[in-house]
Amino acid sequence: MSVATLVWGMLFGAIGVGYFIYGKRQSALVPLVCGLLLMIFPYFFSSAWALVLVGVVLMAIPYFIRF
């Protein structure tokens, strides 16, 4: 693991905690699931570019998909 993957993983994990708390308090499924995925997915990627790409996509999903 490089420093970049650690920093990006921490950043997306922190954003994921925010999405998770928001989704739990608002009873919104999409932000809750995206928050959980944002906290977990950095463990499965070793490339910083892939980490950023997947993280940005997961952060954008609640904006475009609303239930």
C-alpha positions as CSV (number, residue, x, y, z in Angstrom):
1,M,0.0,0.0,0.0
2,S,1.2,3.4,-0.8
3,V,0.6,6.6,1.1
4,A,-1.9,7.8,-1.6
5,T,-4.1,4.7,-1.1
6,L,-4.1,5.2,2.6
7,V,-5.0,8.9,2.4
8,W,-7.7,8.3,-0.2
9,G,-9.0,5.4,1.9
10,M,-9.3,7.5,5.0
11,L,-11.0,10.3,3.1
12,F,-13.6,8.0,1.5
13,G,-14.1,6.3,4.8
14,A,-14.8,9.6,6.6
15,I,-17.2,10.6,3.8
16,G,-18.8,7.1,4.1
17,V,-19.4,7.6,7.8
18,G,-21.2,10.8,7.0
19,Y,-23.4,9.2,4.3
20,F,-24.1,6.3,6.7
21,I,-25.2,8.5,9.6
22,Y,-27.3,10.7,7.2
23,G,-29.0,7.6,5.7
24,K,-29.7,6.1,9.1
25,R,-31.2,9.3,10.6
26,Q,-33.3,10.0,7.5
27,S,-34.2,6.4,6.9
28,A,-32.9,6.7,3.3
29,L,-31.6,3.4,1.9
30,V,-29.4,4.7,-0.9
31,P,-27.1,7.0,1.3
32,L,-27.0,4.3,3.9
33,V,-25.7,1.6,1.5
34,C,-23.4,4.0,-0.3
35,G,-21.9,5.0,3.1
36,L,-21.3,1.4,4.0
37,L,-19.7,0.7,0.7
38,L,-17.5,3.8,1.0
39,M,-16.2,2.6,4.3
40,I,-15.5,-0.9,3.1
41,F,-14.3,-0.7,-0.5
42,P,-10.8,0.8,0.1
43,Y,-9.8,-2.6,1.6
44,F,-10.2,-4.2,-1.8
45,F,-8.2,-1.8,-4.1
46,S,-4.5,-1.3,-4.2
47,S,-4.4,1.2,-7.0
48,A,-4.9,4.8,-6.1
49,W,-6.6,5.6,-9.4
50,A,-9.1,2.8,-9.1
51,L,-9.8,3.9,-5.5
52,V,-10.5,7.4,-6.5
53,L,-12.6,6.4,-9.5
54,V,-14.8,4.0,-7.5
55,G,-15.0,6.4,-4.6
56,V,-16.3,9.3,-6.8
57,V,-18.9,7.0,-8.4
58,L,-20.1,5.8,-5.0
59,M,-20.3,9.4,-3.7
60,A,-22.3,10.5,-6.8
61,I,-24.9,7.6,-6.6
62,P,-27.1,9.2,-3.9
63,Y,-27.2,12.4,-5.9
64,F,-28.6,10.8,-9.0
65,I,-30.7,7.9,-7.4
66,R,-33.3,8.9,-4.9
67,F,-36.0,6.7,-3.4
